[in-house]
């Protein structure tokens, strides 16, 4: 397994103390190996969704998946989450306590596709559901909508099988564009997010929800299953 230890050493400075880093190579190797396992797990999940997209595109004559994006959680985000939850940093704690180190975002064409794809994935016998949060049925107070699944998926190594956790976010194009714009605005440097802006964002989320409902209704009419 290819591990760039210098790169990892630099990154670890953001999360562990110098003393811990000096603890040595085995720790860095362990961390880099864990990240490589998460990368493998993301690839497994991506492949599963690509296969489902192929199958459903034949049956439906359209692609239910618009795009798939994967990311490994950044070290500053890992550190922030460990601190917020008052967890003592260690490679084992990262694996045991954090569910979203590996993240796969599946952007779907229509809201019904979100549930169709989630159900199809969860039926697979190597996938185990750990947690399900439906922010589409129950949007967050700011208007955020998405279906979040934490699952375990096996990765097959030379001498062992490992179950890895992956966070999957399924959302429509409208939900995705709202979330990425909201994220950009919220994290804009030197900009205070006031109540009027929050209200405006919530209104935009409601408009995007309305857009999804109307497009879904149109899809049903076009497919003739209304
Ligand atoms: P990143 O960079 O995507 O990793 P917590 O993670 O502890 O805050 P929880 O319950 O574990 O809370 O997670 P939750 O609320 O189910 O979802 C966390 C992820 O969903 C976030 O990851 C975002 O990707 C996305 N998300 C949740 N709420 C919002 C929101 O209001 N706006 C936007 N744009 N995205 C949201 P991270 O860790 O914040 O970031």
py3Dmol code that shows the C-alpha trace and the ligand (Angstrom):
import py3Dmol

protein = """\
ATOM      1  CA  UNK A   1       0.000   0.000   0.000  1.00  0.00           C
ATOM      2  CA  UNK A   2       1.483   3.372  -1.058  1.00  0.00           C
ATOM      3  CA  UNK A   3       1.915   5.722   1.861  1.00  0.00           C
ATOM      4  CA  UNK A   4       3.478   9.169   1.593  1.00  0.00           C
ATOM      5  CA  UNK A   5       4.722   9.504   5.162  1.00  0.00           C
ATOM      6  CA  UNK A   6       6.128  13.026   4.802  1.00  0.00           C
ATOM      7  CA  UNK A   7       2.773  14.292   3.614  1.00  0.00           C
ATOM      8  CA  UNK A   8       1.019  12.452   6.427  1.00  0.00           C
ATOM      9  CA  UNK A   9       3.545  13.793   8.952  1.00  0.00           C
ATOM     10  CA  UNK A  10       2.795  17.373   7.841  1.00  0.00           C
ATOM     11  CA  UNK A  11      -0.947  16.778   8.038  1.00  0.00           C
ATOM     12  CA  UNK A  12      -0.746  15.108  11.443  1.00  0.00           C
ATOM     13  CA  UNK A  13       0.801  18.298  12.834  1.00  0.00           C
ATOM     14  CA  UNK A  14      -2.677  19.761  12.544  1.00  0.00           C
ATOM     15  CA  UNK A  15      -4.217  17.173  14.824  1.00  0.00           C
ATOM     16  CA  UNK A  16      -1.628  15.584  17.114  1.00  0.00           C
ATOM     17  CA  UNK A  17       0.995  17.212  19.339  1.00  0.00           C
ATOM     18  CA  UNK A  18       4.687  17.091  18.329  1.00  0.00           C
ATOM     19  CA  UNK A  19       5.267  14.526  21.062  1.00  0.00           C
ATOM     20  CA  UNK A  20       2.610  12.248  19.691  1.00  0.00           C
ATOM     21  CA  UNK A  21       4.014  12.659  16.180  1.00  0.00           C
ATOM     22  CA  UNK A  22       7.460  11.834  17.509  1.00  0.00           C
ATOM     23  CA  UNK A  23       5.959   8.698  18.959  1.00  0.00           C
ATOM     24  CA  UNK A  24       6.870   7.542  15.565  1.00  0.00           C
ATOM     25  CA  UNK A  25       6.466   5.910  12.296  1.00  0.00           C
ATOM     26  CA  UNK A  26       4.092   3.129  13.375  1.00  0.00           C
ATOM     27  CA  UNK A  27       1.441   5.698  14.270  1.00  0.00           C
ATOM     28  CA  UNK A  28       1.772   7.482  10.925  1.00  0.00           C
ATOM     29  CA  UNK A  29       1.719   4.175   9.119  1.00  0.00           C
ATOM     30  CA  UNK A  30      -1.421   3.182  11.033  1.00  0.00           C
ATOM     31  CA  UNK A  31      -3.164   6.471  10.233  1.00  0.00           C
ATOM     32  CA  UNK A  32      -2.200   6.370   6.549  1.00  0.00           C
ATOM     33  CA  UNK A  33      -3.356   2.757   6.333  1.00  0.00           C
ATOM     34  CA  UNK A  34      -6.714   3.618   7.905  1.00  0.00           C
ATOM     35  CA  UNK A  35      -7.205   6.448   5.399  1.00  0.00           C
ATOM     36  CA  UNK A  36      -6.336   4.052   2.563  1.00  0.00           C
ATOM     37  CA  UNK A  37      -9.001   1.623   3.851  1.00  0.00           C
ATOM     38  CA  UNK A  38     -11.564   4.435   3.865  1.00  0.00           C
ATOM     39  CA  UNK A  39     -10.590   5.277   0.270  1.00  0.00           C
ATOM     40  CA  UNK A  40     -11.213   1.645  -0.680  1.00  0.00           C
ATOM     41  CA  UNK A  41     -14.603   1.717   1.064  1.00  0.00           C
ATOM     42  CA  UNK A  42     -15.599   4.853  -0.855  1.00  0.00           C
ATOM     43  CA  UNK A  43     -14.629   3.131  -4.109  1.00  0.00           C
ATOM     44  CA  UNK A  44     -16.800   0.122  -3.183  1.00  0.00           C
ATOM     45  CA  UNK A  45     -19.806   2.360  -2.506  1.00  0.00           C
ATOM     46  CA  UNK A  46     -19.246   4.409  -5.665  1.00  0.00           C
ATOM     47  CA  UNK A  47     -19.101   1.221  -7.715  1.00  0.00           C
ATOM     48  CA  UNK A  48     -22.342  -0.006  -6.169  1.00  0.00           C
ATOM     49  CA  UNK A  49     -24.097   3.230  -7.124  1.00  0.00           C
ATOM     50  CA  UNK A  50     -22.620   3.169 -10.637  1.00  0.00           C
ATOM     51  CA  UNK A  51     -23.936  -0.368 -11.096  1.00  0.00           C
ATOM     52  CA  UNK A  52     -27.398   0.652  -9.814  1.00  0.00           C
ATOM     53  CA  UNK A  53     -27.360   3.661 -12.155  1.00  0.00           C
ATOM     54  CA  UNK A  54     -26.612   1.386 -15.116  1.00  0.00           C
ATOM     55  CA  UNK A  55     -29.382  -1.014 -14.175  1.00  0.00           C
ATOM     56  CA  UNK A  56     -32.018   1.645 -13.488  1.00  0.00           C
ATOM     57  CA  UNK A  57     -31.076   3.621 -16.606  1.00  0.00           C
ATOM     58  CA  UNK A  58     -32.005   0.587 -18.724  1.00  0.00           C
ATOM     59  CA  UNK A  59     -35.309   0.101 -16.922  1.00  0.00           C
ATOM     60  CA  UNK A  60     -36.288   3.776 -16.746  1.00  0.00           C
ATOM     61  CA  UNK A  61     -34.683   5.072 -19.932  1.00  0.00           C
ATOM     62  CA  UNK A  62     -33.031   7.880 -17.961  1.00  0.00           C
ATOM     63  CA  UNK A  63     -30.215   8.198 -15.432  1.00  0.00           C
ATOM     64  CA  UNK A  64     -31.421   8.418 -11.816  1.00  0.00           C
ATOM     65  CA  UNK A  65     -27.942   9.554 -10.735  1.00  0.00           C
ATOM     66  CA  UNK A  66     -26.712  12.923 -11.936  1.00  0.00           C
ATOM     67  CA  UNK A  67     -23.290  12.756 -10.244  1.00  0.00           C
ATOM     68  CA  UNK A  68     -21.322  11.006  -7.489  1.00  0.00           C
ATOM     69  CA  UNK A  69     -18.635  12.733  -5.437  1.00  0.00           C
ATOM     70  CA  UNK A  70     -16.457  11.267  -2.709  1.00  0.00           C
ATOM     71  CA  UNK A  71     -14.265  12.860  -0.095  1.00  0.00           C
ATOM     72  CA  UNK A  72     -12.115  11.862   2.857  1.00  0.00           C
ATOM     73  CA  UNK A  73     -12.769  14.126   5.839  1.00  0.00           C
ATOM     74  CA  UNK A  74     -10.015  16.725   6.122  1.00  0.00           C
ATOM     75  CA  UNK A  75      -7.686  16.668   9.124  1.00  0.00           C
ATOM     76  CA  UNK A  76      -8.882  20.070  10.428  1.00  0.00           C
ATOM     77  CA  UNK A  77     -12.482  18.746  10.306  1.00  0.00           C
ATOM     78  CA  UNK A  78     -11.427  15.531  12.084  1.00  0.00           C
ATOM     79  CA  UNK A  79      -9.673  17.553  14.775  1.00  0.00           C
ATOM     80  CA  UNK A  80     -12.645  19.907  15.184  1.00  0.00           C
ATOM     81  CA  UNK A  81     -15.052  16.991  15.574  1.00  0.00           C
ATOM     82  CA  UNK A  82     -12.838  15.147  18.077  1.00  0.00           C
ATOM     83  CA  UNK A  83     -12.492  18.341  20.124  1.00  0.00           C
ATOM     84  CA  UNK A  84     -16.218  19.138  19.952  1.00  0.00           C
ATOM     85  CA  UNK A  85     -17.052  15.639  21.192  1.00  0.00           C
ATOM     86  CA  UNK A  86     -14.237  15.706  23.770  1.00  0.00           C
ATOM     87  CA  UNK A  87     -12.646  12.552  22.364  1.00  0.00           C
ATOM     88  CA  UNK A  88      -8.942  11.984  23.038  1.00  0.00           C
ATOM     89  CA  UNK A  89      -7.256  11.876  19.612  1.00  0.00           C
ATOM     90  CA  UNK A  90      -5.970   8.482  18.505  1.00  0.00           C
ATOM     91  CA  UNK A  91      -6.173   6.505  15.297  1.00  0.00           C
ATOM     92  CA  UNK A  92      -8.404   3.917  17.008  1.00  0.00           C
ATOM     93  CA  UNK A  93     -10.736   6.654  18.291  1.00  0.00           C
ATOM     94  CA  UNK A  94     -11.025   8.132  14.793  1.00  0.00           C
ATOM     95  CA  UNK A  95     -12.087   4.754  13.447  1.00  0.00           C
ATOM     96  CA  UNK A  96     -14.384   3.856  16.338  1.00  0.00           C
ATOM     97  CA  UNK A  97     -16.045   7.188  17.060  1.00  0.00           C
ATOM     98  CA  UNK A  98     -16.308   9.083  13.768  1.00  0.00           C
ATOM     99  CA  UNK A  99     -18.796   7.841  11.185  1.00  0.00           C
ATOM    100  CA  UNK A 100     -18.078  10.316   8.413  1.00  0.00           C
ATOM    101  CA  UNK A 101     -14.377   9.962   7.602  1.00  0.00           C
ATOM    102  CA  UNK A 102     -15.396   8.502   4.246  1.00  0.00           C
ATOM    103  CA  UNK A 103     -18.194  10.418   2.552  1.00  0.00           C
ATOM    104  CA  UNK A 104     -20.000   9.684  -0.694  1.00  0.00           C
ATOM    105  CA  UNK A 105     -22.482  12.207  -2.075  1.00  0.00           C
ATOM    106  CA  UNK A 106     -24.968  10.924  -4.633  1.00  0.00           C
ATOM    107  CA  UNK A 107     -26.825  13.632  -6.518  1.00  0.00           C
ATOM    108  CA  UNK A 108     -30.048  12.319  -8.014  1.00  0.00           C
ATOM    109  CA  UNK A 109     -32.359  13.607 -10.693  1.00  0.00           C
ATOM    110  CA  UNK A 110     -35.639  13.395  -8.742  1.00  0.00           C
ATOM    111  CA  UNK A 111     -36.652  12.986  -5.051  1.00  0.00           C
ATOM    112  CA  UNK A 112     -38.138   9.532  -5.734  1.00  0.00           C
ATOM    113  CA  UNK A 113     -34.753   8.451  -7.103  1.00  0.00           C
ATOM    114  CA  UNK A 114     -33.155   9.254  -3.730  1.00  0.00           C
ATOM    115  CA  UNK A 115     -35.342   6.694  -1.936  1.00  0.00           C
ATOM    116  CA  UNK A 116     -35.229   4.170  -4.792  1.00  0.00           C
ATOM    117  CA  UNK A 117     -31.413   4.174  -4.757  1.00  0.00           C
ATOM    118  CA  UNK A 118     -31.166   4.127  -0.956  1.00  0.00           C
ATOM    119  CA  UNK A 119     -33.536   1.128  -0.779  1.00  0.00           C
ATOM    120  CA  UNK A 120     -31.658  -0.715  -3.525  1.00  0.00           C
ATOM    121  CA  UNK A 121     -28.317  -0.177  -1.780  1.00  0.00           C
ATOM    122  CA  UNK A 122     -29.618  -1.204   1.650  1.00  0.00           C
ATOM    123  CA  UNK A 123     -31.030  -4.465   0.208  1.00  0.00           C
ATOM    124  CA  UNK A 124     -27.521  -5.609  -0.721  1.00  0.00           C
ATOM    125  CA  UNK A 125     -26.417  -8.335   1.670  1.00  0.00           C
ATOM    126  CA  UNK A 126     -22.928  -6.929   2.297  1.00  0.00           C
ATOM    127  CA  UNK A 127     -24.286  -3.523   3.340  1.00  0.00           C
ATOM    128  CA  UNK A 128     -25.337  -2.892   6.943  1.00  0.00           C
ATOM    129  CA  UNK A 129     -27.245   0.206   7.952  1.00  0.00           C
ATOM    130  CA  UNK A 130     -25.786   1.889  11.050  1.00  0.00           C
ATOM    131  CA  UNK A 131     -27.837   5.088  11.035  1.00  0.00           C
ATOM    132  CA  UNK A 132     -30.404   6.803   8.815  1.00  0.00           C
ATOM    133  CA  UNK A 133     -31.299  10.503   9.008  1.00  0.00           C
ATOM    134  CA  UNK A 134     -33.994  11.731   6.689  1.00  0.00           C
ATOM    135  CA  UNK A 135     -33.564  15.471   6.358  1.00  0.00           C
ATOM    136  CA  UNK A 136     -35.901  15.400   3.343  1.00  0.00           C
ATOM    137  CA  UNK A 137     -38.928  14.317   5.381  1.00  0.00           C
ATOM    138  CA  UNK A 138     -37.625  16.366   8.321  1.00  0.00           C
ATOM    139  CA  UNK A 139     -35.517  19.262   7.002  1.00  0.00           C
ATOM    140  CA  UNK A 140     -33.075  21.000   9.340  1.00  0.00           C
ATOM    141  CA  UNK A 141     -34.347  24.327  10.750  1.00  0.00           C
ATOM    142  CA  UNK A 142     -32.188  26.231   8.233  1.00  0.00           C
ATOM    143  CA  UNK A 143     -33.870  24.372   5.338  1.00  0.00           C
ATOM    144  CA  UNK A 144     -31.122  21.779   4.672  1.00  0.00           C
ATOM    145  CA  UNK A 145     -32.497  18.659   2.955  1.00  0.00           C
ATOM    146  CA  UNK A 146     -30.754  15.341   2.156  1.00  0.00           C
ATOM    147  CA  UNK A 147     -31.031  11.683   3.070  1.00  0.00           C
ATOM    148  CA  UNK A 148     -28.049  10.617   5.185  1.00  0.00           C
ATOM    149  CA  UNK A 149     -27.080   6.969   5.623  1.00  0.00           C
ATOM    150  CA  UNK A 150     -24.204   5.600   7.639  1.00  0.00           C
ATOM    151  CA  UNK A 151     -23.432   2.096   6.399  1.00  0.00           C
ATOM    152  CA  UNK A 152     -20.704  -0.471   6.758  1.00  0.00           C
ATOM    153  CA  UNK A 153     -19.245  -2.048   3.646  1.00  0.00           C
ATOM    154  CA  UNK A 154     -16.618  -4.808   3.534  1.00  0.00           C
ATOM    155  CA  UNK A 155     -13.279  -4.247   1.853  1.00  0.00           C
ATOM    156  CA  UNK A 156     -11.325  -7.342   0.907  1.00  0.00           C
ATOM    157  CA  UNK A 157      -7.604  -7.112   1.643  1.00  0.00           C
ATOM    158  CA  UNK A 158      -4.918  -9.692   0.908  1.00  0.00           C
ATOM    159  CA  UNK A 159      -5.354 -11.476   4.244  1.00  0.00           C
ATOM    160  CA  UNK A 160      -8.488 -10.102   5.816  1.00  0.00           C
ATOM    161  CA  UNK A 161     -11.900  -8.572   5.301  1.00  0.00           C
ATOM    162  CA  UNK A 162     -12.562  -5.251   7.034  1.00  0.00           C
ATOM    163  CA  UNK A 163     -15.899  -3.562   7.607  1.00  0.00           C
ATOM    164  CA  UNK A 164     -15.590   0.172   7.025  1.00  0.00           C
ATOM    165  CA  UNK A 165     -18.103   2.909   7.798  1.00  0.00           C
ATOM    166  CA  UNK A 166     -19.146   5.291   5.045  1.00  0.00           C
ATOM    167  CA  UNK A 167     -21.471   8.283   5.250  1.00  0.00           C
ATOM    168  CA  UNK A 168     -23.694   8.527   2.189  1.00  0.00           C
ATOM    169  CA  UNK A 169     -25.591  11.724   1.422  1.00  0.00           C
ATOM    170  CA  UNK A 170     -28.318  11.331  -1.197  1.00  0.00           C
ATOM    171  CA  UNK A 171     -29.966  14.472  -2.515  1.00  0.00           C
ATOM    172  CA  UNK A 172     -31.495  15.969  -5.629  1.00  0.00           C
ATOM    173  CA  UNK A 173     -29.800  18.517  -7.888  1.00  0.00           C
ATOM    174  CA  UNK A 174     -31.934  21.257  -6.284  1.00  0.00           C
ATOM    175  CA  UNK A 175     -31.020  20.140  -2.739  1.00  0.00           C
ATOM    176  CA  UNK A 176     -27.357  19.939  -3.740  1.00  0.00           C
ATOM    177  CA  UNK A 177     -27.214  23.395  -5.276  1.00  0.00           C
ATOM    178  CA  UNK A 178     -28.926  24.903  -2.196  1.00  0.00           C
ATOM    179  CA  UNK A 179     -26.503  23.094   0.169  1.00  0.00           C
ATOM    180  CA  UNK A 180     -23.370  24.086  -1.707  1.00  0.00           C
ATOM    181  CA  UNK A 181     -24.434  27.747  -1.988  1.00  0.00           C
ATOM    182  CA  UNK A 182     -25.457  27.823   1.672  1.00  0.00           C
ATOM    183  CA  UNK A 183     -22.100  26.289   2.615  1.00  0.00           C
ATOM    184  CA  UNK A 184     -20.228  28.938   0.594  1.00  0.00           C
ATOM    185  CA  UNK A 185     -22.190  31.770   2.182  1.00  0.00           C
ATOM    186  CA  UNK A 186     -21.964  30.423   5.719  1.00  0.00           C
ATOM    187  CA  UNK A 187     -18.212  30.030   5.591  1.00  0.00           C
ATOM    188  CA  UNK A 188     -17.530  33.366   3.839  1.00  0.00           C
ATOM    189  CA  UNK A 189     -14.717  35.052   5.771  1.00  0.00           C
ATOM    190  CA  UNK A 190     -15.441  38.341   7.565  1.00  0.00           C
ATOM    191  CA  UNK A 191     -19.132  38.104   6.811  1.00  0.00           C
ATOM    192  CA  UNK A 192     -21.774  38.131   9.494  1.00  0.00           C
ATOM    193  CA  UNK A 193     -24.739  35.903   8.762  1.00  0.00           C
ATOM    194  CA  UNK A 194     -27.744  37.801  10.126  1.00  0.00           C
ATOM    195  CA  UNK A 195     -31.309  36.676  10.779  1.00  0.00           C
ATOM    196  CA  UNK A 196     -32.723  38.237   7.598  1.00  0.00           C
ATOM    197  CA  UNK A 197     -30.171  36.291   5.528  1.00  0.00           C
ATOM    198  CA  UNK A 198     -31.053  33.066   7.361  1.00  0.00           C
ATOM    199  CA  UNK A 199     -34.739  33.690   6.589  1.00  0.00           C
ATOM    200  CA  UNK A 200     -33.938  34.309   2.945  1.00  0.00           C
ATOM    201  CA  UNK A 201     -31.986  31.042   2.798  1.00  0.00           C
ATOM    202  CA  UNK A 202     -34.889  29.176   4.361  1.00  0.00           C
ATOM    203  CA  UNK A 203     -37.190  30.689   1.745  1.00  0.00           C
ATOM    204  CA  UNK A 204     -34.780  29.549  -0.999  1.00  0.00           C
ATOM    205  CA  UNK A 205     -34.860  26.031   0.526  1.00  0.00           C
ATOM    206  CA  UNK A 206     -38.655  26.073   0.376  1.00  0.00           C
ATOM    207  CA  UNK A 207     -38.527  27.176  -3.268  1.00  0.00           C
ATOM    208  CA  UNK A 208     -36.095  24.369  -4.040  1.00  0.00           C
ATOM    209  CA  UNK A 209     -38.413  21.875  -2.330  1.00  0.00           C
ATOM    210  CA  UNK A 210     -41.327  23.182  -4.410  1.00  0.00           C
ATOM    211  CA  UNK A 211     -39.192  22.825  -7.547  1.00  0.00           C
ATOM    212  CA  UNK A 212     -38.428  19.180  -6.655  1.00  0.00           C
ATOM    213  CA  UNK A 213     -42.116  18.390  -6.064  1.00  0.00           C
ATOM    214  CA  UNK A 214     -43.161  19.960  -9.352  1.00  0.00           C
ATOM    215  CA  UNK A 215     -40.416  18.223 -11.329  1.00  0.00           C
ATOM    216  CA  UNK A 216     -41.310  14.888  -9.689  1.00  0.00           C
ATOM    217  CA  UNK A 217     -44.972  15.372 -10.631  1.00  0.00           C
ATOM    218  CA  UNK A 218     -43.912  16.191 -14.192  1.00  0.00           C
ATOM    219  CA  UNK A 219     -41.728  13.072 -14.287  1.00  0.00           C
ATOM    220  CA  UNK A 220     -44.675  10.935 -13.171  1.00  0.00           C
ATOM    221  CA  UNK A 221     -46.840  12.400 -15.951  1.00  0.00           C
ATOM    222  CA  UNK A 222     -44.137  11.849 -18.574  1.00  0.00           C
ATOM    223  CA  UNK A 223     -43.501   8.270 -17.357  1.00  0.00           C
ATOM    224  CA  UNK A 224     -47.267   7.723 -17.226  1.00  0.00           C
ATOM    225  CA  UNK A 225     -47.354   6.407 -13.657  1.00  0.00           C
ATOM    226  CA  UNK A 226     -49.160   9.383 -12.059  1.00  0.00           C
TER     227      UNK A 226
END
"""
ligand_1 = """\
40
LIG
P -18.038 18.011 5.630
O -17.013 18.939 5.103
O -19.092 17.664 4.606
O -17.477 16.818 6.321
P -21.947 16.742 12.972
O -21.207 16.161 11.799
O -21.401 16.284 14.288
O -22.155 18.224 12.846
P -23.854 14.781 12.488
O -25.156 14.505 13.160
O -22.791 13.751 12.569
O -23.356 16.171 12.987
O -24.029 15.061 10.986
P -25.282 15.459 10.116
O -25.980 16.648 10.639
O -26.093 14.234 9.856
O -24.572 15.859 8.762
C -23.270 16.297 8.675
C -22.929 16.592 7.213
O -24.126 16.877 6.463
C -22.098 17.851 7.104
O -20.764 17.497 7.157
C -22.499 18.423 5.760
O -21.828 17.752 4.717
C -23.965 18.066 5.687
N -24.805 19.089 6.317
C -25.519 18.951 7.461
N -26.189 20.064 7.743
C -25.909 20.950 6.762
C -26.327 22.298 6.479
O -27.085 22.911 7.204
N -25.823 22.877 5.350
C -24.978 22.235 4.506
N -24.548 22.888 3.416
N -24.548 20.962 4.748
C -25.019 20.325 5.855
P -19.709 18.430 7.851
O -18.975 17.602 8.837
O -20.336 19.692 8.341
O -18.762 18.869 6.717
"""
view = py3Dmol.view(width=600, height=400)
view.addModel(protein, "pdb")
view.setStyle({"model": 0}, {"cartoon": {"style": "trace"}})
view.addModel(ligand_1, "xyz")
view.setStyle({"model": 1}, {"stick": {}})
view.zoomTo()
view.show()
